[in-house]
Structures are given as structure tokens and as C-alpha cells.
Amino acid sequence: MNDFTKNMAQALFNQDKINDLLRKELQQAVNDLLEAELTAFLGYDPYARCRLEYRQFGVTTREIADLIEKMYGSHYSPAQVSNISKQMIPKVEAYHKRKLSDKFFCVYLDATYVPLRRETFEREAVYIAIGIKPNGHKEVIDYCIAPNENIEVWTELLQSMKSHGLEQVELFLSDGVVGMKQALVEAYPKAHFQRCLVHVMRNICAKVRVDDREAVMNDFYAKWGKLYSHVVRNLKAIEADMLVFYNYPKQIRPSIYSTNMIESFNNIVKRKAKPKAEFPTEQSLDIFIGIQALSYNDRYFNRIHKGFGQVQDTLESYFD
């Protein structure tokens, strides 16, 4: 017998109690239905009580209540809207604390910048880790927020992932953050590292003349080594890290030579954050990113990333 059945049995002999019970259950059901639409509409600190914080984004709780009335034909007061939106707080907190899968075949690491107001208006770094399991299922593993990108914060995020159950990673992918490779070795000594080729190509193009870019990409070492010797030296220093993806099945190589997959998630975050201008607190930004992560993970829960389904047995063989 579940809680609802027990409560109903206890209320049978009291009409007022029955009405009260049904009203509460109906309200909870409606709240659950509204949650996805409401949080998508809010996209920022959904539990703020201060009308001023809502107005900073040009939307008040009363305006949200009016929108719900137009969508569903029933009226919710600003206080009820605020109460409904609070439901996301424990869900995001639980997301950060959840036990992770013990292994991911590859993990993408990247940071994106989102406007946040502390004492002054700044763009702060959101560190994001997205992984693909050997079975091809992908998810936002975790994220954190800091004033800027540095290896110390990345190290903390890696250690947090490990403490929450992620024991084995075959391949990490990231851009050229100084110290990243060493941080990965310390956290996951058996993992391999792939330097994002797209970032490398962008860096090369930024250091050569515009008219030379197309030709440089086609035959860099032999034809342009003397003219751009400093670029060649830097490129040769990281050459081994750029070709790691060739060690894995060809079916998944298009997905593991760059961090493009995680950048697509970053673009979603930036697009949805843009109408808000800025976030009033770090906590409001945390809830906003959490909503995007939960939505992403729900959307891709049972989907297999392109190419991974064809080589699942091979990918499983990389682990103990």
C-alpha cells in the first residue's frame, strides 16, 4: 500500500480530509506537469523570491503566472509560481551528488563563459565534462563555476568525478589548457589524451596571414616550415597528442578528434542564457546550467552516439 492509498483510507470517514487530500494530490500533479515548461521559460534562478531579481531579466513571477494561465487555462499566483520553481533546487543538488557510472569510454572537457554579477559584472567560466560510455550513451557528467579557467579548478572537477564513482576513462579530449595533460595523468593515469584538432587549426590560422591559411592547411611542414618556423615548433611539440584518435576504431574517429560535441552543448547554454543579460548570483547560474544538463541527459538517455553502437564490444575491451 503506497502513501496515497494509506492517506485515502484514513480520510474516508472525513469529507473535509478527503477534499483536502485530493486537492493536494491534484496540485502536486499539476506542479509536476508544469515543471518542465516553467523551468524552460525561466532559464535562471527559479527560486528567487525578490521581484527585483526577476525584473533584472525582464520577467516577473506575475508575468509567468499570466503565461501559465494562457497556456493551461488556469490561474497560478506569483507565490505559487515561485513555489513550483523551487522544485528544481533539490534536483540540481542531487545531480551534483549522484553516483556516476564507473567507466566512460571518452570524456570531453571544455569551459564556456556566461555573464554573472558578483560585485561587478563579469563573464565567468563554466567548466563542463560530457562523457560517452562504451555502449554509446552520453551525458553531462558534471560542471562547476569559477571566475576564470585554470588548471586548479579542472583538477578539482576531475577529483570530484572520481570521488563520485567514475573510476576508468579511456580517452580524454580537451583544448590546450596549460597543465591539463599532467592533471589527467594524476587523476586517471591509465587514460589517454587527445588534443582537439579544431582548436589546433584555429590557433594556426590565427598566426598566419589570411591569404596563406588555405595553403598552409594543405601542406604545412614541408612548404611553410621556414616562413612560420615558430608555429611548426609548437605544432611538433604536441603532434603526438593530435593523432591519438587513430588508435581507435574508424567508426568513432569523427567523434573523437575534437571537442565539437561539447561545444554544441555550450552553444545551447549561451543561446538560452543570452536573453537573461546576466545572472544575479552564482547559485542562479548553477541552477540554470543544472536545468540544461538534466534536460540534455534526459534527451539522450537511451540514444547511442553515432558509430559507437557498431563497435560496442571493441570499446568494452579497453577496460579491466
Disulfide bonds with the S-S distance in Angstrom:
none
